[in-house]
Amino acid sequence: MNRLLKWIEPPIHILMWMGVLAGLLMMLHVTADASGRTFFNHPLPGTTEIVSAYYMVAAAYLPWAWVARNDGHIQVNLFTRFAPPAFNAWLDIVVKCATVAYLALFTWQTFVRAMQQTRAGEVWQAGSGFVEIWQSRWLLPLAGAMMLLYLVLRVGADLAGQIRRR
């Protein structure tokens, strides 16, 4: 299991850096749009659509697996901080299993929606033209699948570790 967890590290880091790059490109794109509007009275067409359909989605979702890998999700340990370590380890496994169940449903539904929007050739109107955005629909199932794969492997590794300790 640990070998598989090591194998999945590079794709997790690539997605995280793609999310960071999307955030940087979003800032540059919005700055260029605002500068063009302010100084040249000519904004960049489609900025709002591109920012909301591509950059924001990539920045928000692509790093999910990296956040899960680093245990960076919000944790409330008000009631568990005084519990024995074994209880907390098992509780962590249960929570990861619940997350896997939810994430599997999320990934499946976003996959189905991405298929529908790809077939339809989804576009958003931007000024007097259109911006194709169906491609951005694939970012959610990609991010969800990577986090799902990581969590399934992590649950397997955690279960194996707990069984060895007993």
Phi and psi in radians as a Rosetta constraint file:
Dihedral C 1 N 2 CA 2 C 2 CIRCULARHARMONIC -1.126 0.35
Dihedral N 2 CA 2 C 2 N 3 CIRCULARHARMONIC -0.566 0.35
Dihedral C 2 N 3 CA 3 C 3 CIRCULARHARMONIC -1.137 0.35
Dihedral N 3 CA 3 C 3 N 4 CIRCULARHARMONIC -0.712 0.35
Dihedral C 3 N 4 CA 4 C 4 CIRCULARHARMONIC -1.163 0.35
Dihedral N 4 CA 4 C 4 N 5 CIRCULARHARMONIC -0.659 0.35
Dihedral C 4 N 5 CA 5 C 5 CIRCULARHARMONIC -1.113 0.35
Dihedral N 5 CA 5 C 5 N 6 CIRCULARHARMONIC -0.653 0.35
Dihedral C 5 N 6 CA 6 C 6 CIRCULARHARMONIC -1.188 0.35
Dihedral N 6 CA 6 C 6 N 7 CIRCULARHARMONIC -0.645 0.35
Dihedral C 6 N 7 CA 7 C 7 CIRCULARHARMONIC -1.135 0.35
Dihedral N 7 CA 7 C 7 N 8 CIRCULARHARMONIC -0.580 0.35
Dihedral C 7 N 8 CA 8 C 8 CIRCULARHARMONIC -1.467 0.35
Dihedral N 8 CA 8 C 8 N 9 CIRCULARHARMONIC -0.166 0.35
Dihedral C 8 N 9 CA 9 C 9 CIRCULARHARMONIC -0.988 0.35
Dihedral N 9 CA 9 C 9 N 10 CIRCULARHARMONIC -0.892 0.35
Dihedral C 9 N 10 CA 10 C 10 CIRCULARHARMONIC -1.014 0.35
Dihedral N 10 CA 10 C 10 N 11 CIRCULARHARMONIC -0.813 0.35
Dihedral C 10 N 11 CA 11 C 11 CIRCULARHARMONIC -1.087 0.35
Dihedral N 11 CA 11 C 11 N 12 CIRCULARHARMONIC -0.604 0.35
Dihedral C 11 N 12 CA 12 C 12 CIRCULARHARMONIC -1.095 0.35
Dihedral N 12 CA 12 C 12 N 13 CIRCULARHARMONIC -0.782 0.35
Dihedral C 12 N 13 CA 13 C 13 CIRCULARHARMONIC -1.185 0.35
Dihedral N 13 CA 13 C 13 N 14 CIRCULARHARMONIC -0.650 0.35
Dihedral C 13 N 14 CA 14 C 14 CIRCULARHARMONIC -1.084 0.35
Dihedral N 14 CA 14 C 14 N 15 CIRCULARHARMONIC -0.794 0.35
Dihedral C 14 N 15 CA 15 C 15 CIRCULARHARMONIC -1.116 0.35
Dihedral N 15 CA 15 C 15 N 16 CIRCULARHARMONIC -0.678 0.35
Dihedral C 15 N 16 CA 16 C 16 CIRCULARHARMONIC -1.085 0.35
Dihedral N 16 CA 16 C 16 N 17 CIRCULARHARMONIC -0.799 0.35
Dihedral C 16 N 17 CA 17 C 17 CIRCULARHARMONIC -1.203 0.35
Dihedral N 17 CA 17 C 17 N 18 CIRCULARHARMONIC -0.516 0.35
Dihedral C 17 N 18 CA 18 C 18 CIRCULARHARMONIC -1.159 0.35
Dihedral N 18 CA 18 C 18 N 19 CIRCULARHARMONIC -0.660 0.35
Dihedral C 18 N 19 CA 19 C 19 CIRCULARHARMONIC -1.130 0.35
Dihedral N 19 CA 19 C 19 N 20 CIRCULARHARMONIC -0.736 0.35
Dihedral C 19 N 20 CA 20 C 20 CIRCULARHARMONIC -1.111 0.35
Dihedral N 20 CA 20 C 20 N 21 CIRCULARHARMONIC -0.772 0.35
Dihedral C 20 N 21 CA 21 C 21 CIRCULARHARMONIC -1.076 0.35
Dihedral N 21 CA 21 C 21 N 22 CIRCULARHARMONIC -0.703 0.35
Dihedral C 21 N 22 CA 22 C 22 CIRCULARHARMONIC -1.079 0.35
Dihedral N 22 CA 22 C 22 N 23 CIRCULARHARMONIC -0.700 0.35
Dihedral C 22 N 23 CA 23 C 23 CIRCULARHARMONIC -1.102 0.35
Dihedral N 23 CA 23 C 23 N 24 CIRCULARHARMONIC -0.734 0.35
Dihedral C 23 N 24 CA 24 C 24 CIRCULARHARMONIC -1.134 0.35
Dihedral N 24 CA 24 C 24 N 25 CIRCULARHARMONIC -0.803 0.35
Dihedral C 24 N 25 CA 25 C 25 CIRCULARHARMONIC -1.104 0.35
Dihedral N 25 CA 25 C 25 N 26 CIRCULARHARMONIC -0.630 0.35
Dihedral C 25 N 26 CA 26 C 26 CIRCULARHARMONIC -1.073 0.35
Dihedral N 26 CA 26 C 26 N 27 CIRCULARHARMONIC -0.806 0.35
Dihedral C 26 N 27 CA 27 C 27 CIRCULARHARMONIC -1.083 0.35
Dihedral N 27 CA 27 C 27 N 28 CIRCULARHARMONIC -0.767 0.35
Dihedral C 27 N 28 CA 28 C 28 CIRCULARHARMONIC -1.136 0.35
Dihedral N 28 CA 28 C 28 N 29 CIRCULARHARMONIC -0.728 0.35
Dihedral C 28 N 29 CA 29 C 29 CIRCULARHARMONIC -1.128 0.35
Dihedral N 29 CA 29 C 29 N 30 CIRCULARHARMONIC -0.800 0.35
Dihedral C 29 N 30 CA 30 C 30 CIRCULARHARMONIC -1.154 0.35
Dihedral N 30 CA 30 C 30 N 31 CIRCULARHARMONIC -0.677 0.35
Dihedral C 30 N 31 CA 31 C 31 CIRCULARHARMONIC -1.103 0.35
Dihedral N 31 CA 31 C 31 N 32 CIRCULARHARMONIC -0.769 0.35
Dihedral C 31 N 32 CA 32 C 32 CIRCULARHARMONIC -1.108 0.35
Dihedral N 32 CA 32 C 32 N 33 CIRCULARHARMONIC -0.695 0.35
Dihedral C 32 N 33 CA 33 C 33 CIRCULARHARMONIC -1.125 0.35
Dihedral N 33 CA 33 C 33 N 34 CIRCULARHARMONIC -0.814 0.35
Dihedral C 33 N 34 CA 34 C 34 CIRCULARHARMONIC -1.143 0.35
Dihedral N 34 CA 34 C 34 N 35 CIRCULARHARMONIC -0.685 0.35
Dihedral C 34 N 35 CA 35 C 35 CIRCULARHARMONIC -1.145 0.35
Dihedral N 35 CA 35 C 35 N 36 CIRCULARHARMONIC -0.761 0.35
Dihedral C 35 N 36 CA 36 C 36 CIRCULARHARMONIC -1.088 0.35
Dihedral N 36 CA 36 C 36 N 37 CIRCULARHARMONIC -0.697 0.35
Dihedral C 36 N 37 CA 37 C 37 CIRCULARHARMONIC -1.190 0.35
Dihedral N 37 CA 37 C 37 N 38 CIRCULARHARMONIC -0.743 0.35
Dihedral C 37 N 38 CA 38 C 38 CIRCULARHARMONIC -1.316 0.35
Dihedral N 38 CA 38 C 38 N 39 CIRCULARHARMONIC -0.848 0.35
Dihedral C 38 N 39 CA 39 C 39 CIRCULARHARMONIC -1.594 0.35
Dihedral N 39 CA 39 C 39 N 40 CIRCULARHARMONIC -0.505 0.35
Dihedral C 39 N 40 CA 40 C 40 CIRCULARHARMONIC -2.077 0.35
Dihedral N 40 CA 40 C 40 N 41 CIRCULARHARMONIC 0.013 0.35
Dihedral C 40 N 41 CA 41 C 41 CIRCULARHARMONIC 0.946 0.35
Dihedral N 41 CA 41 C 41 N 42 CIRCULARHARMONIC 0.635 0.35
Dihedral C 41 N 42 CA 42 C 42 CIRCULARHARMONIC -2.548 0.35
Dihedral N 42 CA 42 C 42 N 43 CIRCULARHARMONIC 1.563 0.35
Dihedral C 42 N 43 CA 43 C 43 CIRCULARHARMONIC -1.249 0.35
Dihedral N 43 CA 43 C 43 N 44 CIRCULARHARMONIC 2.823 0.35
Dihedral C 43 N 44 CA 44 C 44 CIRCULARHARMONIC -1.339 0.35
Dihedral N 44 CA 44 C 44 N 45 CIRCULARHARMONIC 2.218 0.35
Dihedral C 44 N 45 CA 45 C 45 CIRCULARHARMONIC -1.220 0.35
Dihedral N 45 CA 45 C 45 N 46 CIRCULARHARMONIC 2.433 0.35
Dihedral C 45 N 46 CA 46 C 46 CIRCULARHARMONIC 1.423 0.35
Dihedral N 46 CA 46 C 46 N 47 CIRCULARHARMONIC 0.146 0.35
Dihedral C 46 N 47 CA 47 C 47 CIRCULARHARMONIC -1.039 0.35
Dihedral N 47 CA 47 C 47 N 48 CIRCULARHARMONIC -0.843 0.35
Dihedral C 47 N 48 CA 48 C 48 CIRCULARHARMONIC -1.043 0.35
Dihedral N 48 CA 48 C 48 N 49 CIRCULARHARMONIC -0.754 0.35
Dihedral C 48 N 49 CA 49 C 49 CIRCULARHARMONIC -1.183 0.35
Dihedral N 49 CA 49 C 49 N 50 CIRCULARHARMONIC -0.775 0.35
Dihedral C 49 N 50 CA 50 C 50 CIRCULARHARMONIC -1.160 0.35
Dihedral N 50 CA 50 C 50 N 51 CIRCULARHARMONIC -0.753 0.35
Dihedral C 50 N 51 CA 51 C 51 CIRCULARHARMONIC -1.085 0.35
Dihedral N 51 CA 51 C 51 N 52 CIRCULARHARMONIC -0.843 0.35
Dihedral C 51 N 52 CA 52 C 52 CIRCULARHARMONIC -1.332 0.35
Dihedral N 52 CA 52 C 52 N 53 CIRCULARHARMONIC -0.530 0.35
Dihedral C 52 N 53 CA 53 C 53 CIRCULARHARMONIC -1.520 0.35
Dihedral N 53 CA 53 C 53 N 54 CIRCULARHARMONIC -0.560 0.35
Dihedral C 53 N 54 CA 54 C 54 CIRCULARHARMONIC -1.946 0.35
Dihedral N 54 CA 54 C 54 N 55 CIRCULARHARMONIC -1.121 0.35
Dihedral C 54 N 55 CA 55 C 55 CIRCULARHARMONIC -1.063 0.35
Dihedral N 55 CA 55 C 55 N 56 CIRCULARHARMONIC -0.854 0.35
Dihedral C 55 N 56 CA 56 C 56 CIRCULARHARMONIC -1.127 0.35
Dihedral N 56 CA 56 C 56 N 57 CIRCULARHARMONIC -0.720 0.35
Dihedral C 56 N 57 CA 57 C 57 CIRCULARHARMONIC -1.112 0.35
Dihedral N 57 CA 57 C 57 N 58 CIRCULARHARMONIC -0.810 0.35
Dihedral C 57 N 58 CA 58 C 58 CIRCULARHARMONIC -1.113 0.35
Dihedral N 58 CA 58 C 58 N 59 CIRCULARHARMONIC -0.780 0.35
Dihedral C 58 N 59 CA 59 C 59 CIRCULARHARMONIC -1.156 0.35
Dihedral N 59 CA 59 C 59 N 60 CIRCULARHARMONIC -0.588 0.35
Dihedral C 59 N 60 CA 60 C 60 CIRCULARHARMONIC -1.448 0.35
Dihedral N 60 CA 60 C 60 N 61 CIRCULARHARMONIC -0.631 0.35
Dihedral C 60 N 61 CA 61 C 61 CIRCULARHARMONIC -1.838 0.35
Dihedral N 61 CA 61 C 61 N 62 CIRCULARHARMONIC -0.621 0.35
Dihedral C 61 N 62 CA 62 C 62 CIRCULARHARMONIC -1.038 0.35
Dihedral N 62 CA 62 C 62 N 63 CIRCULARHARMONIC -0.601 0.35
Dihedral C 62 N 63 CA 63 C 63 CIRCULARHARMONIC -1.368 0.35
Dihedral N 63 CA 63 C 63 N 64 CIRCULARHARMONIC 0.070 0.35
Dihedral C 63 N 64 CA 64 C 64 CIRCULARHARMONIC -0.907 0.35
Dihedral N 64 CA 64 C 64 N 65 CIRCULARHARMONIC -0.851 0.35
Dihedral C 64 N 65 CA 65 C 65 CIRCULARHARMONIC -1.120 0.35
Dihedral N 65 CA 65 C 65 N 66 CIRCULARHARMONIC -0.634 0.35
Dihedral C 65 N 66 CA 66 C 66 CIRCULARHARMONIC -1.147 0.35
Dihedral N 66 CA 66 C 66 N 67 CIRCULARHARMONIC -0.714 0.35
Dihedral C 66 N 67 CA 67 C 67 CIRCULARHARMONIC -1.097 0.35
Dihedral N 67 CA 67 C 67 N 68 CIRCULARHARMONIC -0.760 0.35
Dihedral C 67 N 68 CA 68 C 68 CIRCULARHARMONIC -1.133 0.35
Dihedral N 68 CA 68 C 68 N 69 CIRCULARHARMONIC -0.709 0.35
Dihedral C 68 N 69 CA 69 C 69 CIRCULARHARMONIC -1.083 0.35
Dihedral N 69 CA 69 C 69 N 70 CIRCULARHARMONIC -0.600 0.35
Dihedral C 69 N 70 CA 70 C 70 CIRCULARHARMONIC -1.690 0.35
Dihedral N 70 CA 70 C 70 N 71 CIRCULARHARMONIC 0.219 0.35
Dihedral C 70 N 71 CA 71 C 71 CIRCULARHARMONIC 0.864 0.35
Dihedral N 71 CA 71 C 71 N 72 CIRCULARHARMONIC 0.796 0.35
Dihedral C 71 N 72 CA 72 C 72 CIRCULARHARMONIC -1.627 0.35
Dihedral N 72 CA 72 C 72 N 73 CIRCULARHARMONIC 0.075 0.35
Dihedral C 72 N 73 CA 73 C 73 CIRCULARHARMONIC -1.301 0.35
Dihedral N 73 CA 73 C 73 N 74 CIRCULARHARMONIC 2.798 0.35
Dihedral C 73 N 74 CA 74 C 74 CIRCULARHARMONIC -1.115 0.35
Dihedral N 74 CA 74 C 74 N 75 CIRCULARHARMONIC 2.286 0.35
Dihedral C 74 N 75 CA 75 C 75 CIRCULARHARMONIC -2.223 0.35
Dihedral N 75 CA 75 C 75 N 76 CIRCULARHARMONIC 2.324 0.35
Dihedral C 75 N 76 CA 76 C 76 CIRCULARHARMONIC -1.950 0.35
Dihedral N 76 CA 76 C 76 N 77 CIRCULARHARMONIC 1.902 0.35
Dihedral C 76 N 77 CA 77 C 77 CIRCULARHARMONIC -1.950 0.35
Dihedral N 77 CA 77 C 77 N 78 CIRCULARHARMONIC 0.564 0.35
Dihedral C 77 N 78 CA 78 C 78 CIRCULARHARMONIC -1.013 0.35
Dihedral N 78 CA 78 C 78 N 79 CIRCULARHARMONIC -0.753 0.35
Dihedral C 78 N 79 CA 79 C 79 CIRCULARHARMONIC -1.663 0.35
Dihedral N 79 CA 79 C 79 N 80 CIRCULARHARMONIC -0.287 0.35
Dihedral C 79 N 80 CA 80 C 80 CIRCULARHARMONIC -1.796 0.35
Dihedral N 80 CA 80 C 80 N 81 CIRCULARHARMONIC -0.122 0.35
Dihedral C 80 N 81 CA 81 C 81 CIRCULARHARMONIC -1.172 0.35
Dihedral N 81 CA 81 C 81 N 82 CIRCULARHARMONIC -0.399 0.35
Dihedral C 81 N 82 CA 82 C 82 CIRCULARHARMONIC -1.766 0.35
Dihedral N 82 CA 82 C 82 N 83 CIRCULARHARMONIC 0.028 0.35
Dihedral C 82 N 83 CA 83 C 83 CIRCULARHARMONIC -1.340 0.35
Dihedral N 83 CA 83 C 83 N 84 CIRCULARHARMONIC 2.750 0.35
Dihedral C 83 N 84 CA 84 C 84 CIRCULARHARMONIC -1.126 0.35
Dihedral N 84 CA 84 C 84 N 85 CIRCULARHARMONIC 2.635 0.35
Dihedral C 84 N 85 CA 85 C 85 CIRCULARHARMONIC -1.006 0.35
Dihedral N 85 CA 85 C 85 N 86 CIRCULARHARMONIC -0.628 0.35
Dihedral C 85 N 86 CA 86 C 86 CIRCULARHARMONIC -1.108 0.35
Dihedral N 86 CA 86 C 86 N 87 CIRCULARHARMONIC -0.709 0.35
Dihedral C 86 N 87 CA 87 C 87 CIRCULARHARMONIC -1.093 0.35
Dihedral N 87 CA 87 C 87 N 88 CIRCULARHARMONIC -0.789 0.35
Dihedral C 87 N 88 CA 88 C 88 CIRCULARHARMONIC -1.109 0.35
Dihedral N 88 CA 88 C 88 N 89 CIRCULARHARMONIC -0.648 0.35
Dihedral C 88 N 89 CA 89 C 89 CIRCULARHARMONIC -1.135 0.35
Dihedral N 89 CA 89 C 89 N 90 CIRCULARHARMONIC -0.780 0.35
Dihedral C 89 N 90 CA 90 C 90 CIRCULARHARMONIC -1.184 0.35
Dihedral N 90 CA 90 C 90 N 91 CIRCULARHARMONIC -0.683 0.35
Dihedral C 90 N 91 CA 91 C 91 CIRCULARHARMONIC -1.090 0.35
Dihedral N 91 CA 91 C 91 N 92 CIRCULARHARMONIC -0.692 0.35
Dihedral C 91 N 92 CA 92 C 92 CIRCULARHARMONIC -1.072 0.35
Dihedral N 92 CA 92 C 92 N 93 CIRCULARHARMONIC -0.706 0.35
Dihedral C 92 N 93 CA 93 C 93 CIRCULARHARMONIC -1.125 0.35
Dihedral N 93 CA 93 C 93 N 94 CIRCULARHARMONIC -0.762 0.35
Dihedral C 93 N 94 CA 94 C 94 CIRCULARHARMONIC -1.088 0.35
Dihedral N 94 CA 94 C 94 N 95 CIRCULARHARMONIC -0.761 0.35
Dihedral C 94 N 95 CA 95 C 95 CIRCULARHARMONIC -1.122 0.35
Dihedral N 95 CA 95 C 95 N 96 CIRCULARHARMONIC -0.711 0.35
Dihedral C 95 N 96 CA 96 C 96 CIRCULARHARMONIC -1.116 0.35
Dihedral N 96 CA 96 C 96 N 97 CIRCULARHARMONIC -0.661 0.35
Dihedral C 96 N 97 CA 97 C 97 CIRCULARHARMONIC -1.130 0.35
Dihedral N 97 CA 97 C 97 N 98 CIRCULARHARMONIC -0.727 0.35
Dihedral C 97 N 98 CA 98 C 98 CIRCULARHARMONIC -1.115 0.35
Dihedral N 98 CA 98 C 98 N 99 CIRCULARHARMONIC -0.685 0.35
Dihedral C 98 N 99 CA 99 C 99 CIRCULARHARMONIC -1.129 0.35
Dihedral N 99 CA 99 C 99 N 100 CIRCULARHARMONIC -0.708 0.35
Dihedral C 99 N 100 CA 100 C 100 CIRCULARHARMONIC -1.061 0.35
Dihedral N 100 CA 100 C 100 N 101 CIRCULARHARMONIC -0.754 0.35
Dihedral C 100 N 101 CA 101 C 101 CIRCULARHARMONIC -1.086 0.35
Dihedral N 101 CA 101 C 101 N 102 CIRCULARHARMONIC -0.830 0.35
Dihedral C 101 N 102 CA 102 C 102 CIRCULARHARMONIC -1.122 0.35
Dihedral N 102 CA 102 C 102 N 103 CIRCULARHARMONIC -0.767 0.35
Dihedral C 102 N 103 CA 103 C 103 CIRCULARHARMONIC -1.161 0.35
Dihedral N 103 CA 103 C 103 N 104 CIRCULARHARMONIC -0.592 0.35
Dihedral C 103 N 104 CA 104 C 104 CIRCULARHARMONIC -1.104 0.35
Dihedral N 104 CA 104 C 104 N 105 CIRCULARHARMONIC -0.758 0.35
Dihedral C 104 N 105 CA 105 C 105 CIRCULARHARMONIC -1.125 0.35
Dihedral N 105 CA 105 C 105 N 106 CIRCULARHARMONIC -0.783 0.35
Dihedral C 105 N 106 CA 106 C 106 CIRCULARHARMONIC -1.030 0.35
Dihedral N 106 CA 106 C 106 N 107 CIRCULARHARMONIC -0.837 0.35
Dihedral C 106 N 107 CA 107 C 107 CIRCULARHARMONIC -1.114 0.35
Dihedral N 107 CA 107 C 107 N 108 CIRCULARHARMONIC -0.754 0.35
Dihedral C 107 N 108 CA 108 C 108 CIRCULARHARMONIC -1.087 0.35
Dihedral N 108 CA 108 C 108 N 109 CIRCULARHARMONIC -0.827 0.35
Dihedral C 108 N 109 CA 109 C 109 CIRCULARHARMONIC -1.146 0.35
Dihedral N 109 CA 109 C 109 N 110 CIRCULARHARMONIC -0.689 0.35
Dihedral C 109 N 110 CA 110 C 110 CIRCULARHARMONIC -1.226 0.35
Dihedral N 110 CA 110 C 110 N 111 CIRCULARHARMONIC -0.542 0.35
Dihedral C 110 N 111 CA 111 C 111 CIRCULARHARMONIC -1.131 0.35
Dihedral N 111 CA 111 C 111 N 112 CIRCULARHARMONIC -0.816 0.35
Dihedral C 111 N 112 CA 112 C 112 CIRCULARHARMONIC -1.053 0.35
Dihedral N 112 CA 112 C 112 N 113 CIRCULARHARMONIC -0.777 0.35
Dihedral C 112 N 113 CA 113 C 113 CIRCULARHARMONIC -1.133 0.35
Dihedral N 113 CA 113 C 113 N 114 CIRCULARHARMONIC -0.697 0.35
Dihedral C 113 N 114 CA 114 C 114 CIRCULARHARMONIC -1.094 0.35
Dihedral N 114 CA 114 C 114 N 115 CIRCULARHARMONIC -0.700 0.35
Dihedral C 114 N 115 CA 115 C 115 CIRCULARHARMONIC -1.080 0.35
Dihedral N 115 CA 115 C 115 N 116 CIRCULARHARMONIC -0.789 0.35
Dihedral C 115 N 116 CA 116 C 116 CIRCULARHARMONIC -1.081 0.35
Dihedral N 116 CA 116 C 116 N 117 CIRCULARHARMONIC -0.798 0.35
Dihedral C 116 N 117 CA 117 C 117 CIRCULARHARMONIC -1.248 0.35
Dihedral N 117 CA 117 C 117 N 118 CIRCULARHARMONIC -0.524 0.35
Dihedral C 117 N 118 CA 118 C 118 CIRCULARHARMONIC -1.179 0.35
Dihedral N 118 CA 118 C 118 N 119 CIRCULARHARMONIC -0.803 0.35
Dihedral C 118 N 119 CA 119 C 119 CIRCULARHARMONIC -1.059 0.35
Dihedral N 119 CA 119 C 119 N 120 CIRCULARHARMONIC -0.667 0.35
Dihedral C 119 N 120 CA 120 C 120 CIRCULARHARMONIC -1.365 0.35
Dihedral N 120 CA 120 C 120 N 121 CIRCULARHARMONIC -0.279 0.35
Dihedral C 120 N 121 CA 121 C 121 CIRCULARHARMONIC 1.140 0.35
Dihedral N 121 CA 121 C 121 N 122 CIRCULARHARMONIC 0.858 0.35
Dihedral C 121 N 122 CA 122 C 122 CIRCULARHARMONIC -0.898 0.35
Dihedral N 122 CA 122 C 122 N 123 CIRCULARHARMONIC 2.308 0.35
Dihedral C 122 N 123 CA 123 C 123 CIRCULARHARMONIC -2.349 0.35
Dihedral N 123 CA 123 C 123 N 124 CIRCULARHARMONIC 2.715 0.35
Dihedral C 123 N 124 CA 124 C 124 CIRCULARHARMONIC -2.045 0.35
Dihedral N 124 CA 124 C 124 N 125 CIRCULARHARMONIC 2.485 0.35
Dihedral C 124 N 125 CA 125 C 125 CIRCULARHARMONIC -1.340 0.35
Dihedral N 125 CA 125 C 125 N 126 CIRCULARHARMONIC 2.304 0.35
Dihedral C 125 N 126 CA 126 C 126 CIRCULARHARMONIC -2.280 0.35
Dihedral N 126 CA 126 C 126 N 127 CIRCULARHARMONIC 1.746 0.35
Dihedral C 126 N 127 CA 127 C 127 CIRCULARHARMONIC 1.148 0.35
Dihedral N 127 CA 127 C 127 N 128 CIRCULARHARMONIC -2.088 0.35
Dihedral C 127 N 128 CA 128 C 128 CIRCULARHARMONIC -1.730 0.35
Dihedral N 128 CA 128 C 128 N 129 CIRCULARHARMONIC 0.083 0.35
Dihedral C 128 N 129 CA 129 C 129 CIRCULARHARMONIC -2.221 0.35
Dihedral N 129 CA 129 C 129 N 130 CIRCULARHARMONIC -2.921 0.35
Dihedral C 129 N 130 CA 130 C 130 CIRCULARHARMONIC -2.269 0.35
Dihedral N 130 CA 130 C 130 N 131 CIRCULARHARMONIC 2.573 0.35
Dihedral C 130 N 131 CA 131 C 131 CIRCULARHARMONIC -2.048 0.35
Dihedral N 131 CA 131 C 131 N 132 CIRCULARHARMONIC 2.143 0.35
Dihedral C 131 N 132 CA 132 C 132 CIRCULARHARMONIC -1.231 0.35
Dihedral N 132 CA 132 C 132 N 133 CIRCULARHARMONIC 2.239 0.35
Dihedral C 132 N 133 CA 133 C 133 CIRCULARHARMONIC -2.221 0.35
Dihedral N 133 CA 133 C 133 N 134 CIRCULARHARMONIC 0.079 0.35
Dihedral C 133 N 134 CA 134 C 134 CIRCULARHARMONIC -1.050 0.35
Dihedral N 134 CA 134 C 134 N 135 CIRCULARHARMONIC -0.495 0.35
Dihedral C 134 N 135 CA 135 C 135 CIRCULARHARMONIC -1.097 0.35
Dihedral N 135 CA 135 C 135 N 136 CIRCULARHARMONIC -0.613 0.35
Dihedral C 135 N 136 CA 136 C 136 CIRCULARHARMONIC -1.208 0.35
Dihedral N 136 CA 136 C 136 N 137 CIRCULARHARMONIC -0.337 0.35
Dihedral C 136 N 137 CA 137 C 137 CIRCULARHARMONIC -1.129 0.35
Dihedral N 137 CA 137 C 137 N 138 CIRCULARHARMONIC -0.376 0.35
Dihedral C 137 N 138 CA 138 C 138 CIRCULARHARMONIC -1.408 0.35
Dihedral N 138 CA 138 C 138 N 139 CIRCULARHARMONIC -0.210 0.35
Dihedral C 138 N 139 CA 139 C 139 CIRCULARHARMONIC -1.177 0.35
Dihedral N 139 CA 139 C 139 N 140 CIRCULARHARMONIC -0.636 0.35
Dihedral C 139 N 140 CA 140 C 140 CIRCULARHARMONIC -1.174 0.35
Dihedral N 140 CA 140 C 140 N 141 CIRCULARHARMONIC -0.890 0.35
Dihedral C 140 N 141 CA 141 C 141 CIRCULARHARMONIC -1.123 0.35
Dihedral N 141 CA 141 C 141 N 142 CIRCULARHARMONIC -0.547 0.35
Dihedral C 141 N 142 CA 142 C 142 CIRCULARHARMONIC -1.114 0.35
Dihedral N 142 CA 142 C 142 N 143 CIRCULARHARMONIC -0.882 0.35
Dihedral C 142 N 143 CA 143 C 143 CIRCULARHARMONIC -1.117 0.35
Dihedral N 143 CA 143 C 143 N 144 CIRCULARHARMONIC -0.747 0.35
Dihedral C 143 N 144 CA 144 C 144 CIRCULARHARMONIC -1.112 0.35
Dihedral N 144 CA 144 C 144 N 145 CIRCULARHARMONIC -0.740 0.35
Dihedral C 144 N 145 CA 145 C 145 CIRCULARHARMONIC -1.132 0.35
Dihedral N 145 CA 145 C 145 N 146 CIRCULARHARMONIC -0.692 0.35
Dihedral C 145 N 146 CA 146 C 146 CIRCULARHARMONIC -1.164 0.35
Dihedral N 146 CA 146 C 146 N 147 CIRCULARHARMONIC -0.749 0.35
Dihedral C 146 N 147 CA 147 C 147 CIRCULARHARMONIC -1.164 0.35
Dihedral N 147 CA 147 C 147 N 148 CIRCULARHARMONIC -0.686 0.35
Dihedral C 147 N 148 CA 148 C 148 CIRCULARHARMONIC -1.076 0.35
Dihedral N 148 CA 148 C 148 N 149 CIRCULARHARMONIC -0.813 0.35
Dihedral C 148 N 149 CA 149 C 149 CIRCULARHARMONIC -1.052 0.35
Dihedral N 149 CA 149 C 149 N 150 CIRCULARHARMONIC -0.797 0.35
Dihedral C 149 N 150 CA 150 C 150 CIRCULARHARMONIC -1.060 0.35
Dihedral N 150 CA 150 C 150 N 151 CIRCULARHARMONIC -0.812 0.35
Dihedral C 150 N 151 CA 151 C 151 CIRCULARHARMONIC -1.157 0.35
Dihedral N 151 CA 151 C 151 N 152 CIRCULARHARMONIC -0.647 0.35
Dihedral C 151 N 152 CA 152 C 152 CIRCULARHARMONIC -1.095 0.35
Dihedral N 152 CA 152 C 152 N 153 CIRCULARHARMONIC -0.789 0.35
Dihedral C 152 N 153 CA 153 C 153 CIRCULARHARMONIC -1.120 0.35
Dihedral N 153 CA 153 C 153 N 154 CIRCULARHARMONIC -0.688 0.35
Dihedral C 153 N 154 CA 154 C 154 CIRCULARHARMONIC -1.159 0.35
Dihedral N 154 CA 154 C 154 N 155 CIRCULARHARMONIC -0.719 0.35
Dihedral C 154 N 155 CA 155 C 155 CIRCULARHARMONIC -1.076 0.35
Dihedral N 155 CA 155 C 155 N 156 CIRCULARHARMONIC -0.758 0.35
Dihedral C 155 N 156 CA 156 C 156 CIRCULARHARMONIC -1.041 0.35
Dihedral N 156 CA 156 C 156 N 157 CIRCULARHARMONIC -0.770 0.35
Dihedral C 156 N 157 CA 157 C 157 CIRCULARHARMONIC -1.168 0.35
Dihedral N 157 CA 157 C 157 N 158 CIRCULARHARMONIC -0.718 0.35
Dihedral C 157 N 158 CA 158 C 158 CIRCULARHARMONIC -1.150 0.35
Dihedral N 158 CA 158 C 158 N 159 CIRCULARHARMONIC -0.723 0.35
Dihedral C 158 N 159 CA 159 C 159 CIRCULARHARMONIC -1.102 0.35
Dihedral N 159 CA 159 C 159 N 160 CIRCULARHARMONIC -0.767 0.35
Dihedral C 159 N 160 CA 160 C 160 CIRCULARHARMONIC -1.074 0.35
Dihedral N 160 CA 160 C 160 N 161 CIRCULARHARMONIC -0.701 0.35
Dihedral C 160 N 161 CA 161 C 161 CIRCULARHARMONIC -1.142 0.35
Dihedral N 161 CA 161 C 161 N 162 CIRCULARHARMONIC -0.717 0.35
Dihedral C 161 N 162 CA 162 C 162 CIRCULARHARMONIC -1.170 0.35
Dihedral N 162 CA 162 C 162 N 163 CIRCULARHARMONIC -0.682 0.35
Dihedral C 162 N 163 CA 163 C 163 CIRCULARHARMONIC -1.176 0.35
Dihedral N 163 CA 163 C 163 N 164 CIRCULARHARMONIC -0.689 0.35
Dihedral C 163 N 164 CA 164 C 164 CIRCULARHARMONIC -1.116 0.35
Dihedral N 164 CA 164 C 164 N 165 CIRCULARHARMONIC -0.624 0.35
Dihedral C 164 N 165 CA 165 C 165 CIRCULARHARMONIC -1.223 0.35
Dihedral N 165 CA 165 C 165 N 166 CIRCULARHARMONIC -0.473 0.35
